[in-house]
């Protein structure tokens, strides 16, 4: 298929980076190198320049394009990669001058996603984003289809090649959207099932290569692929995690974010990212040792804002403290005493007790911690409370009533009452007003 990568990797590539002033166009050069290597290219040369704004025709200007051409000829490069988003006309103009393939930052990220996708849903999402991206580049991207137009019986009247290509693209996009709708329906059904069972979802988000999958594996003893490369994880993974005082929660590992994450990718992965939007708690994993730490935090929050996931509770998890000169595991709290950040090392598994403590506190704001009185006829309720592990201590009165000291989540207490056939009104006066 057109969007699949060739089997042979390691394409020789020349890199182009423009150092713009602070603003929307500014990109990080070190991150660009990591992206290129993650894609499997072999960077042999780098051309950099400073400009206040992009050149309309070639993005970098005629002189710099000639400099790139010299490097292409010198190294016999097959590919030139820009660390910026190019317009279709800029891409075609540069290709015409260099006589080799040109790829911009968006196309590079899409290529990496295409390599990382493993599940059927992930592959469909990536292909959809690629098709939408290529729709503006039909002149270059689909010229191979012209070969299908020649020959006896193949000369159809009326429709131009470009119109044919656009029609083929629309049909494929429509087919993928229909398949994704089925996947989204299944995912929504699973999410509603978890909500009905009152199982809290904790979703891990963060900048790519912040150590999310390493943390996920260490917490859940899972075997999600984790590597020191960008976008090592693409497909979401769910596992159960036991937290003291809370019980089992669902922990979700998600795709990493990046600067200027292509909007079409955000749209294509909206169903996947919905795990973050509807989670009871977000763990924002941050590379504590990164020089771009603060900016990476802003980039993640921009994507979370776009998918509507900034309103709920969030806990910052500063990972990789083992790379800091004075990295010590600790738990930071806000002015109200609530956990706001945990410093830990997923690789060394230090600070995990603080993380679980913070998760428990943030998910247990509606805890039922009181003493209730049960009579002999409440034996079924008493038994269920013991089965749920909610009884901290028990005393008996002179008339044989039980005084149970309870600690469990409010929704669990209500579920126990319902299971035992006991009306909530018997204990409703013992519940704080803000729970009603």
Residue pairs with C-beta under 8 A, 6 or more apart in sequence:
2 141
2 142
2 144
3 114
3 127
3 130
3 131
3 134
4 114
5 111
5 114
5 115
9 40
10 40
10 41
10 42
11 40
11 41
11 42
11 78
11 79
12 41
12 42
12 44
12 75
12 76
12 77
12 78
12 79
13 36
13 41
13 42
13 43
13 44
13 77
13 78
13 79
13 80
13 81
14 43
14 44
14 45
14 46
14 47
14 68
14 71
14 72
14 75
14 77
14 79
14 80
14 81
15 32
15 33
15 36
15 43
15 45
15 46
15 47
15 80
15 81
15 83
16 46
16 47
16 48
16 60
16 64
16 68
16 80
16 81
16 82
16 83
17 27
17 29
17 32
17 46
17 47
17 48
17 82
17 83
17 84
18 25
18 48
18 49
18 50
18 51
18 54
18 59
18 60
18 83
18 84
19 26
19 29
19 48
19 49
19 50
19 51
20 26
20 50
20 51
20 52
20 53
21 52
25 53
25 54
25 84
27 83
27 84
27 105
27 259
27 260
28 259
28 292
29 48
29 83
31 230
31 258
31 259
31 292
32 83
32 105
33 43
34 209
34 229
34 230
35 105
35 108
35 109
35 112
35 230
36 43
36 81
36 108
37 43
37 229
38 112
38 229
38 230
38 231
39 108
39 111
39 112
39 115
40 115
41 79
41 81
43 81
44 71
44 75
44 77
45 71
45 74
45 75
45 77
47 60
47 64
47 67
47 68
47 71
49 60
49 61
49 64
51 60
51 61
54 60
54 84
54 90
55 61
55 62
56 90
57 89
57 90
57 93
58 64
58 65
58 90
58 93
58 94
58 97
59 82
59 84
59 86
59 90
59 94
60 68
65 94
65 97
65 98
66 97
68 80
68 94
68 98
69 97
69 98
71 77
72 80
72 98
72 100
77 100
78 100
78 101
79 100
79 101
79 102
79 103
80 94
80 98
80 100
80 101
80 102
80 103
81 102
81 103
81 104
81 108
82 102
82 103
82 104
82 105
83 105
84 104
84 105
85 104
85 105
85 106
85 260
86 94
86 102
86 104
88 136
88 137
88 139
88 140
91 102
91 104
91 137
91 140
92 139
92 140
94 102
95 101
95 102
95 140
103 111
105 260
106 133
106 262
107 133
109 231
109 258
109 261
109 262
109 265
110 126
110 129
110 130
110 133
110 262
110 265
112 230
112 231
113 126
113 129
113 231
113 234
113 265
114 126
114 127
114 130
116 122
116 231
116 232
116 233
116 234
117 123
117 125
117 126
117 234
117 235
118 234
118 235
119 235
120 183
121 180
121 183
121 235
121 271
121 272
122 234
122 235
122 272
124 176
124 179
124 180
124 183
125 180
125 268
125 269
125 271
125 272
126 234
126 268
127 176
128 173
128 176
128 177
128 180
128 264
128 268
129 262
129 264
129 265
129 267
129 268
129 269
131 169
131 172
131 173
131 176
132 173
132 264
132 267
132 268
133 262
133 264
134 141
134 142
134 169
135 166
135 169
138 162
138 165
138 166
138 169
139 162
142 165
142 168
142 169
145 161
145 164
145 165
145 168
146 161
148 154
149 155
149 156
149 161
149 164
159 167
180 271
183 271
184 271
187 271
187 274
188 274
191 201
191 274
191 275
191 278
194 201
194 250
198 409
198 411
198 412
198 415
199 248
199 249
199 250
200 246
200 249
200 250
200 280
200 281
200 363
201 249
201 250
201 252
201 275
201 278
201 279
201 280
201 281
202 241
202 249
202 250
202 251
202 252
202 279
202 280
202 281
202 282
202 283
202 359
202 363
203 251
203 252
203 254
203 275
203 276
203 279
203 281
203 282
203 283
204 212
204 215
204 216
204 251
204 252
204 253
204 254
204 283
204 285
205 212
205 254
205 257
205 276
205 282
205 283
205 284
205 285
205 300
205 304
205 309
206 212
206 256
206 257
206 283
206 284
206 285
206 286
206 300
206 317
207 256
207 257
207 258
207 286
207 287
207 290
207 296
207 297
207 299
207 300
208 230
208 231
208 255
208 256
208 257
208 258
209 228
209 229
209 230
209 232
209 256
209 287
210 256
210 285
210 286
210 287
210 290
210 296
210 319
210 320
211 285
211 287
211 319
211 320
211 346
211 347
212 233
212 253
212 254
212 256
212 285
213 224
213 225
213 226
213 232
213 233
213 253
214 226
214 319
214 346
214 347
215 283
215 285
215 317
215 319
215 346
216 222
216 224
216 226
216 237
216 239
216 251
216 253
217 223
217 224
217 226
218 346
218 349
218 352
219 241
219 251
219 352
219 355
220 239
220 240
220 241
220 251
222 237
222 239
224 233
224 237
224 253
225 232
225 233
226 232
226 233
230 256
230 258
231 255
231 256
231 258
232 256
233 253
233 254
233 255
233 256
234 255
235 255
235 272
236 252
236 253
236 254
236 255
236 272
236 275
237 252
237 253
238 250
238 251
238 252
238 253
238 275
239 250
239 251
239 253
240 248
240 249
240 250
240 251
241 248
241 249
241 250
241 251
242 248
243 249
243 356
243 359
243 360
243 363
244 356
244 357
244 360
245 360
245 364
245 367
245 407
246 359
246 360
246 363
246 364
246 409
247 409
247 412
249 280
249 359
249 363
252 275
252 276
252 279
254 272
254 273
254 275
254 276
255 269
255 272
255 273
257 299
257 300
257 303
258 299
259 295
259 299
261 299
261 303
266 273
266 303
266 306
266 307
270 307
273 303
273 307
273 309
274 307
276 282
276 304
276 307
276 309
277 307
277 308
277 309
279 309
279 312
280 312
280 313
280 363
281 312
281 313
281 314
281 315
281 359
281 362
281 363
282 304
282 309
282 312
282 313
282 314
282 315
283 315
283 317
283 359
284 297
284 300
284 314
284 315
284 316
284 317
285 317
285 319
286 293
286 296
286 297
286 316
286 317
286 318
286 319
287 293
287 296
287 319
287 320
288 318
288 319
288 320
288 321
288 323
288 324
288 327
288 343
289 320
289 321
289 323
289 324
290 296
297 316
301 310
304 310
313 362
315 339
315 340
315 341
315 342
315 358
315 359
315 362
316 340
316 341
316 342
317 341
317 342
317 344
317 355
318 341
318 342
318 343
318 344
319 344
319 345
319 346
320 327
320 345
320 346
320 347
321 327
321 328
321 329
321 343
321 344
321 345
321 350
321 351
322 345
322 347
322 348
322 350
327 343
327 345
328 343
329 342
329 343
329 344
329 345
329 350
329 351
329 354
330 342
330 343
330 351
330 354
331 339
331 341
331 342
331 343
331 354
331 357
331 358
332 339
332 340
332 341
332 342
332 343
333 339
333 340
334 340
338 361
338 362
339 357
339 358
339 361
339 362
342 351
342 354
342 355
342 358
343 351
344 350
344 351
344 352
344 354
344 355
345 351
363 409
364 409
366 409
366 410
366 411
366 435
367 407
367 408
367 409
367 410
368 406
368 407
368 408
368 409
368 410
368 412
368 413
368 431
369 406
369 407
370 405
370 406
370 430
371 403
371 404
371 405
371 406
372 403
372 404
372 406
372 427
372 430
373 397
373 401
373 402
373 403
373 404
374 381
374 382
374 401
374 402
374 404
375 400
375 401
375 402
376 400
376 401
378 402
378 420
378 422
380 420
380 421
381 416
381 417
381 420
381 422
382 402
382 404
384 416
384 419
384 420
385 391
385 404
385 406
385 416
388 408
388 412
388 416
389 408
390 406
390 407
390 408
390 412
390 413
390 416
391 404
391 405
391 406
392 405
392 406
392 407
393 404
393 405
394 402
394 403
394 404
394 405
395 402
395 403
396 402
396 403
397 403
406 413
408 416
410 431
410 435
413 427
414 424
417 423
417 424
417 427
428 436
